[in-house]
Amino acid sequence: MKNMMKMGSIGFQHVLAMYAGAVVVPLIVGGQLGLSDQELTYLVSIDLLMCGIATILQVMSNRFFGIGLPVVLGCTFTAVAPMISIGSDFGISAVYGAIIAAGLFVLIGAPIFGRLVRFFPPVVTGSVVTIIGITLIPVAMDNMAGGAGSENYGAASNLLLAFGVLILIVFLQKAFKGFIRAVSILIGLVVGTVVAAFMGKVDFSPLTNSDWFHMPQPFYFGTPTFEVAPVITMILVAMVSIVESTGVYFALSDICDRDLSQKELTNGYRAEGLAIFFGGFMNAFPYTTYSQNVGLVQLSGVRSRNVIFLAGAMLITIGLVPKIGAITTLIPAPVLGGAMVPMFGMVVAYGIKMLGNVDLKEQENLLIIACSVGMGLGVTVAPDLFAQLPKQVQILTDNGIVAGSITAILLNLFMNILPQKFQKQHTSSSQSIAS
């Protein structure tokens, strides 16, 4: 019983770590497409339920799908702008037709993607994980200040709350071991929210206005329609999500001291394809692995898949009982930001650790790291850099993680893989002539 409570507490931390990102996507997309309050409530609830199902599909490990790592799935931010564009131009039914088609594409193409593992040596995966962490830090900073666009952005009370939570988490990590250290993020969030409530910074209206039960309904927004342009756009989004997920897979495999095989990667991609397909069927979203939970795995030191199974079950329950989900929305942005700093920073630290296995005496490797991290950070701090490019191209350029990851993959191909292949062919030809 005690062990179950411990796993439940750590699982709930994982839910809190990804919750904000999971609900922001439906709120933005639904708001931009002019959905009613009732439709928006459904969108948020079904998204959380599908996050839980998608997570369980990925954590499972069988012959056909599931990478079997402690990974949490949530809706990808990369899909926000494309979904709004598709919904505005073709209607919301075309959004879900495109998501279903993209899910089938990933599902069918998973074996091909699995064979591309040789394009992800430590210099690429380490760079990608570092980029993921670096690009998440600004999100933490905005939350510490009160949330991007808030009226009291940067107020002393917000900073006091945020740094108080951060200091408490660091103290718990240093002063305790075992269970207390494992749930330090959860303790920080609870204590911070209680303090924030006394400061008048907690809005209880979402709790009082939410329903007790919510029943999922397939094709809630009508029968999906399939348009060529939206389908191609969403397939590009899915490919980008695969790049992001690959970095997370390798980071978690390193944390769990496990080497990933081609078959395991294929199963991971296949699970992601299933999640995207079911997301479209249930009128939810495309799903990808959430990197913020990687930092939590490292901070808590708990690598058990059972914890993630519990987290997935919690998300499903929250999706069915909106009143429970509303509790997690009580956490103010500064409190959440204070907890994000060590989680996101740990992702950066682990990326650097992975780069420690790279031969940094080779100028080519240094250049790959420099350009990919530079591009990832550059796009993050200057998001309008590629604003004049076509929308289809911007899918690959307006996200720092994607831009940096593609840079790392292409540079590694150009500087390491192709020269080695050419050298082998040249050596083979020379030996043939000599004989």
C-alpha positions as CSV (number, residue, x, y, z in Angstrom):
1,M,0.0,0.0,0.0
2,K,2.8,2.4,0.9
3,N,4.6,1.6,-2.3
4,M,1.4,2.2,-4.3
5,M,1.0,5.6,-2.7
6,K,4.6,6.5,-3.5
7,M,4.2,5.5,-7.1
8,G,0.8,7.4,-7.2
9,S,2.5,10.6,-5.9
10,I,5.3,10.4,-8.5
11,G,2.8,9.6,-11.2
12,F,0.8,12.7,-10.2
13,Q,4.0,14.8,-10.5
14,H,4.2,13.6,-14.1
15,V,0.6,14.7,-14.7
16,L,1.3,18.1,-13.3
17,A,4.5,18.5,-15.3
18,M,2.7,18.0,-18.6
19,Y,-0.7,19.3,-17.7
20,A,-0.2,22.9,-18.7
21,G,1.1,22.0,-22.1
22,A,-1.7,19.5,-22.6
23,V,-4.5,22.0,-22.0
24,V,-2.9,25.0,-23.6
25,V,-3.1,23.5,-27.1
26,P,-6.9,22.8,-27.1
27,L,-7.5,26.2,-25.5
28,I,-5.6,28.1,-28.2
29,V,-6.9,26.1,-31.1
30,G,-10.5,26.0,-29.9
31,G,-10.4,29.8,-29.1
32,Q,-9.0,30.6,-32.5
33,L,-11.6,28.5,-34.3
34,G,-14.4,30.1,-32.4
35,L,-15.7,27.1,-30.5
36,S,-18.4,27.6,-27.8
37,D,-17.7,27.1,-24.1
38,Q,-19.3,23.7,-24.2
39,E,-17.2,22.6,-27.2
40,L,-14.1,24.0,-25.6
41,T,-14.8,22.0,-22.4
42,Y,-15.2,18.8,-24.5
43,L,-12.0,19.6,-26.4
44,V,-9.9,19.9,-23.2
45,S,-11.4,16.9,-21.5
46,I,-11.1,14.6,-24.5
47,D,-7.5,15.8,-25.0
48,L,-6.5,14.8,-21.5
49,L,-8.2,11.4,-21.8
50,M,-6.4,10.7,-25.1
51,C,-3.1,11.9,-23.6
52,G,-3.6,9.1,-21.0
53,I,-4.4,6.5,-23.7
54,A,-1.5,7.6,-25.9
55,T,0.9,7.4,-22.9
56,I,-0.2,3.9,-22.1
57,L,0.1,2.8,-25.7
58,Q,3.7,4.1,-25.7
59,V,4.7,2.7,-22.3
60,M,3.5,-0.8,-23.2
61,S,6.1,-3.1,-24.8
62,N,4.9,-5.8,-27.1
63,R,5.6,-7.2,-30.5
64,F,3.8,-4.5,-32.4
65,F,3.9,-1.2,-30.6
66,G,5.3,0.6,-27.5
67,I,8.8,1.6,-26.8
68,G,8.6,0.5,-23.1
69,L,10.3,3.6,-21.6
70,P,8.9,5.9,-18.9
71,V,7.7,8.4,-21.5
72,V,4.6,10.6,-21.3
73,L,2.7,11.8,-24.4
74,G,0.9,15.0,-25.0
75,C,-0.4,17.1,-27.9
76,T,2.4,18.7,-29.9
77,F,2.7,22.4,-30.0
78,T,4.0,22.1,-33.6
79,A,0.5,21.3,-34.8
80,V,-1.1,24.5,-33.3
81,A,-0.6,26.9,-36.1
82,P,-1.3,24.3,-38.9
83,M,-4.6,23.2,-37.2
84,I,-5.8,26.8,-36.9
85,S,-4.9,27.5,-40.5
86,I,-6.6,24.3,-41.7
87,G,-9.7,24.9,-39.6
88,S,-10.0,28.5,-40.8
89,D,-9.6,27.6,-44.5
90,F,-11.3,24.1,-44.7
91,G,-13.3,23.8,-41.6
92,I,-12.7,21.8,-38.4
93,S,-13.7,18.5,-40.1
94,A,-10.7,18.8,-42.4
95,V,-8.4,19.2,-39.3
96,Y,-9.4,15.8,-38.0
97,G,-9.3,14.2,-41.5
98,A,-5.7,15.4,-41.8
99,I,-4.9,14.1,-38.3
100,I,-6.3,10.6,-39.1
101,A,-4.3,10.5,-42.4
102,A,-1.1,11.6,-40.6
103,G,-1.6,8.9,-38.0
104,L,-2.0,6.2,-40.7
105,F,1.2,7.6,-42.4
106,V,3.3,7.3,-39.3
107,L,1.8,3.9,-38.5
108,I,2.6,2.5,-41.9
109,G,6.0,4.2,-42.2
110,A,7.2,3.2,-38.7
111,P,9.5,0.4,-40.0
112,I,11.2,2.8,-42.4
113,F,11.7,5.4,-39.6
114,G,13.1,2.7,-37.4
115,R,15.9,2.0,-39.9
116,L,17.1,5.6,-39.7
117,V,18.6,5.0,-36.3
118,R,22.1,5.3,-37.8
119,F,21.4,9.0,-38.5
120,F,21.1,9.6,-34.7
121,P,24.6,9.1,-33.2
122,P,25.4,10.7,-29.8
123,V,26.5,14.0,-31.5
124,V,23.0,14.3,-32.9
125,T,20.9,13.0,-30.0
126,G,22.9,14.9,-27.4
127,S,22.5,18.1,-29.5
128,V,18.8,17.5,-29.9
129,V,18.2,16.9,-26.1
130,T,20.2,20.0,-25.3
131,I,18.2,22.0,-27.7
132,I,14.9,20.7,-26.3
133,G,15.9,21.8,-22.8
134,I,17.2,25.2,-23.9
135,T,14.1,26.0,-25.9
136,L,11.9,25.1,-22.9
137,I,13.7,27.5,-20.5
138,P,11.9,30.7,-21.9
139,V,8.5,29.0,-21.1
140,A,9.7,28.6,-17.5
141,M,10.9,32.2,-17.3
142,D,7.5,33.5,-18.6
143,N,5.7,31.5,-16.0
144,M,7.9,32.7,-13.2
145,A,7.0,36.2,-14.1
146,G,3.3,35.5,-14.0
147,G,2.6,34.1,-17.5
148,A,3.2,35.6,-20.9
149,G,0.9,38.6,-21.5
150,S,-0.3,38.8,-17.9
151,E,-1.1,42.2,-16.4
152,N,1.3,41.8,-13.5
153,Y,4.1,40.3,-15.5
154,G,7.4,40.4,-13.5
155,A,5.7,41.6,-10.3
156,A,7.8,41.1,-7.1
157,S,5.1,38.9,-5.7
158,N,5.3,36.6,-8.7
159,L,9.0,36.3,-8.5
160,L,8.9,35.7,-4.7
161,L,6.5,32.8,-5.3
162,A,8.5,31.4,-8.1
163,F,11.9,31.6,-6.4
164,G,10.4,30.3,-3.2
165,V,9.2,27.2,-5.0
166,L,12.6,26.8,-6.7
167,I,14.5,27.1,-3.4
168,L,12.2,24.7,-1.7
169,I,12.7,22.0,-4.4
170,V,16.5,22.5,-4.3
171,F,16.4,22.2,-0.5
172,L,14.3,19.0,-0.6
173,Q,16.7,17.5,-3.2
174,K,19.7,18.3,-1.1
175,A,18.4,17.5,2.4
176,F,16.4,14.4,1.8
177,K,16.7,11.0,0.0
178,G,14.2,8.4,-1.1
179,F,10.5,9.3,-1.2
180,I,10.7,13.0,-0.2
181,R,13.4,13.7,-2.9
182,A,11.3,11.8,-5.5
183,V,8.2,13.9,-4.9
184,S,10.0,17.2,-4.3
185,I,8.4,18.8,-7.4
186,L,4.9,17.9,-6.1
187,I,5.7,19.2,-2.6
188,G,6.9,22.5,-4.2
189,L,3.8,22.8,-6.3
190,V,1.4,22.1,-3.3
191,V,3.2,24.4,-0.9
192,G,3.5,27.1,-3.5
193,T,-0.2,26.9,-4.4
194,V,-1.2,27.1,-0.7
195,V,1.0,30.2,-0.2
196,A,-0.4,31.7,-3.4
197,A,-4.0,31.2,-2.2
198,F,-3.2,33.2,1.0
199,M,-1.8,35.9,-1.4
200,G,-5.0,35.9,-3.3
201,K,-3.4,34.5,-6.5
202,V,-5.6,31.4,-6.8
203,D,-8.8,31.4,-8.9
204,F,-11.2,28.8,-7.7
205,S,-13.9,29.4,-10.4
206,P,-12.7,26.6,-12.7
207,L,-13.3,24.1,-9.8
208,T,-16.8,25.4,-9.0
209,N,-17.9,25.7,-12.7
210,S,-16.7,22.3,-13.9
211,D,-18.8,19.1,-14.4
212,W,-18.5,15.9,-12.4
213,F,-18.6,13.5,-15.4
214,H,-17.9,13.8,-19.1
215,M,-18.6,11.1,-21.7
216,P,-16.3,10.9,-24.8
217,Q,-18.0,11.0,-28.2
218,P,-16.2,9.9,-31.4
219,F,-16.6,12.4,-34.3
220,Y,-18.0,15.0,-31.9
221,F,-17.3,17.8,-34.5
222,G,-18.8,15.8,-37.4
223,T,-17.5,13.4,-40.0
224,P,-13.9,14.0,-40.9
225,T,-13.1,15.3,-44.4
226,F,-9.9,14.7,-46.3
227,E,-8.3,17.5,-48.3
228,V,-5.0,17.2,-50.0
229,A,-3.2,20.3,-48.7
230,P,-4.3,19.8,-45.0
231,V,-3.3,16.1,-45.2
232,I,0.2,16.9,-46.5
233,T,0.6,19.7,-43.9
234,M,-0.3,17.4,-41.0
235,I,2.0,14.6,-42.3
236,L,4.9,17.2,-42.1
237,V,3.8,18.0,-38.5
238,A,3.9,14.3,-37.7
239,M,7.4,13.9,-39.2
240,V,8.5,16.9,-37.1
241,S,7.1,15.2,-34.0
242,I,9.0,12.0,-34.8
243,V,12.2,14.0,-34.8
244,E,11.3,15.5,-31.4
245,S,10.3,12.1,-30.0
246,T,13.6,10.5,-31.2
247,G,15.6,12.8,-29.0
248,V,13.4,12.0,-26.0
249,Y,13.7,8.3,-26.6
250,F,17.5,8.4,-26.6
251,A,17.6,10.7,-23.6
252,L,15.4,8.3,-21.6
253,S,17.2,5.2,-22.8
254,D,20.4,6.8,-21.5
255,I,18.8,7.6,-18.2
256,C,17.5,4.0,-18.0
257,D,20.9,2.5,-19.1
258,R,19.3,0.8,-22.1
259,D,20.4,0.6,-25.7
260,L,17.5,1.1,-28.2
261,S,17.3,-1.4,-31.0
262,Q,15.8,-0.7,-34.5
263,K,12.8,-2.8,-33.6
264,E,12.1,-0.8,-30.3
265,L,12.3,2.5,-32.2
266,T,9.9,1.1,-34.8
267,N,7.5,0.1,-32.0
268,G,7.8,3.6,-30.5
269,Y,7.0,5.3,-33.8
270,R,4.1,2.9,-34.4
271,A,2.6,3.7,-30.9
272,E,2.9,7.4,-31.8
273,G,1.1,6.7,-35.1
274,L,-1.7,4.9,-33.2
275,A,-2.0,7.8,-30.8
276,I,-2.3,10.4,-33.6
277,F,-4.8,8.2,-35.4
278,F,-7.0,7.7,-32.3
279,G,-6.6,11.4,-31.5
280,G,-8.2,12.3,-34.9
281,F,-10.9,9.7,-34.4
282,M,-11.9,11.1,-31.0
283,N,-11.5,14.7,-32.2
284,A,-8.4,15.3,-30.1
285,F,-4.9,16.2,-31.4
286,P,-1.6,14.8,-32.8
287,Y,0.6,13.5,-30.0
288,T,4.3,13.5,-29.2
289,T,6.6,12.7,-26.3
290,Y,6.8,15.4,-23.7
291,S,10.4,16.4,-22.8
292,Q,9.5,18.1,-19.5
293,N,8.8,14.6,-18.1
294,V,12.4,13.5,-18.9
295,G,13.7,16.0,-16.4
296,L,11.3,14.7,-13.9
297,V,12.5,11.1,-14.4
298,Q,16.0,12.3,-13.7
299,L,15.1,14.5,-10.8
300,S,13.0,11.8,-9.0
301,G,15.4,9.0,-9.9
302,V,12.3,6.7,-10.5
303,R,12.5,5.0,-13.9
304,S,9.6,2.5,-13.4
305,R,7.1,2.2,-16.2
306,N,4.5,1.4,-13.6
307,V,4.6,5.1,-12.5
308,I,3.8,6.2,-16.0
309,F,1.0,3.6,-16.3
310,L,-0.5,5.3,-13.2
311,A,0.0,8.7,-14.7
312,G,-1.8,7.6,-17.9
313,A,-4.7,6.2,-15.8
314,M,-4.9,9.5,-13.9
315,L,-5.1,11.4,-17.2
316,I,-7.9,9.2,-18.4
317,T,-9.7,9.7,-15.1
318,I,-9.2,13.5,-15.3
319,G,-10.6,13.4,-18.9
320,L,-13.7,11.6,-17.7
321,V,-14.2,13.7,-14.5
322,P,-13.5,17.4,-15.3
323,K,-13.9,18.4,-11.7
324,I,-10.7,16.5,-10.9
325,G,-8.9,18.1,-13.8
326,A,-10.0,21.6,-12.6
327,I,-8.0,21.1,-9.4
328,T,-4.7,21.1,-11.3
329,T,-5.7,24.4,-13.0
330,L,-5.6,26.1,-9.6
331,I,-1.7,26.2,-9.7
332,P,-0.7,29.8,-10.5
333,A,1.8,30.4,-13.3
334,P,4.6,31.6,-11.0
335,V,4.4,28.4,-8.9
336,L,4.5,26.3,-12.0
337,G,7.4,28.4,-13.4
338,G,9.5,27.8,-10.2
339,A,9.1,24.0,-10.7
340,M,9.8,24.2,-14.4
341,V,13.3,25.6,-13.9
342,P,14.9,22.5,-12.4
343,M,12.9,20.1,-14.7
344,F,13.8,21.9,-17.9
345,G,17.3,22.6,-16.7
346,M,17.8,18.9,-16.1
347,V,16.9,18.2,-19.7
348,V,19.8,20.6,-20.7
349,A,22.1,18.9,-18.2
350,Y,21.3,15.5,-19.6
351,G,21.9,16.7,-23.2
352,I,25.3,17.9,-22.1
353,K,26.0,14.5,-20.4
354,M,25.2,12.7,-23.7
355,L,27.5,15.0,-25.6
356,G,30.2,13.9,-23.1
357,N,30.3,10.6,-25.1
358,V,31.2,12.5,-28.3
359,D,34.7,12.9,-29.6
360,L,35.0,16.7,-29.2
361,K,38.5,16.7,-30.7
362,E,36.9,16.3,-34.1
363,Q,36.1,19.8,-35.5
364,E,33.1,18.3,-37.4
365,N,31.4,17.3,-34.2
366,L,32.0,20.7,-32.6
367,L,30.6,22.4,-35.6
368,I,27.5,20.2,-35.6
369,I,26.9,21.0,-31.9
370,A,27.6,24.7,-32.4
371,C,25.3,25.2,-35.4
372,S,22.4,23.0,-34.2
373,V,22.3,24.5,-30.7
374,G,22.8,28.0,-32.1
375,M,19.9,27.5,-34.6
376,G,17.6,26.0,-32.0
377,L,18.3,28.9,-29.5
378,G,18.2,31.5,-32.3
379,V,14.8,30.5,-33.6
380,T,13.5,30.4,-30.0
381,V,14.6,34.0,-29.2
382,A,13.8,35.3,-32.7
383,P,10.6,33.5,-33.6
384,D,9.9,35.8,-36.6
385,L,13.1,35.0,-38.3
386,F,11.4,32.9,-40.9
387,A,8.0,34.7,-40.8
388,Q,8.2,35.6,-44.6
389,L,8.6,32.0,-45.7
390,P,5.6,30.0,-47.0
391,K,3.5,28.4,-44.2
392,Q,4.3,24.9,-45.3
393,V,8.0,25.7,-44.8
394,Q,7.4,27.4,-41.5
395,I,6.3,24.1,-40.0
396,L,10.0,23.1,-40.2
397,T,11.5,26.5,-39.1
398,D,9.2,28.3,-36.6
399,N,10.1,25.8,-33.8
400,G,13.5,25.9,-32.2
401,I,13.5,22.2,-31.4
402,V,12.7,21.3,-35.0
403,A,15.0,23.8,-36.6
404,G,17.9,22.7,-34.4
405,S,17.2,19.0,-34.8
406,I,17.1,19.2,-38.6
407,T,20.3,21.2,-38.6
408,A,22.0,18.5,-36.5
409,I,20.8,15.7,-38.6
410,L,21.7,17.3,-41.9
411,L,25.2,18.5,-40.7
412,N,26.0,15.0,-39.4
413,L,24.9,13.5,-42.7
414,F,27.1,16.0,-44.6
415,M,30.2,16.0,-42.3
416,N,30.3,12.4,-41.0
417,I,28.1,9.9,-42.8
418,L,28.7,10.8,-46.4
419,P,32.5,11.3,-46.1
420,Q,32.8,7.9,-44.3
421,K,30.7,6.3,-47.1
422,F,32.8,7.9,-49.8
423,Q,36.0,6.9,-48.1
424,K,34.8,3.2,-47.8
425,Q,33.9,3.2,-51.5
426,H,37.3,4.8,-52.4
427,T,39.2,2.2,-50.3
428,S,37.2,-0.6,-51.8
429,S,37.9,0.6,-55.3
430,S,41.7,1.0,-54.6
431,Q,41.8,-2.5,-53.2
432,S,40.1,-3.9,-56.3
433,I,42.5,-2.1,-58.6
434,A,45.5,-3.3,-56.6
435,S,44.3,-6.9,-56.8
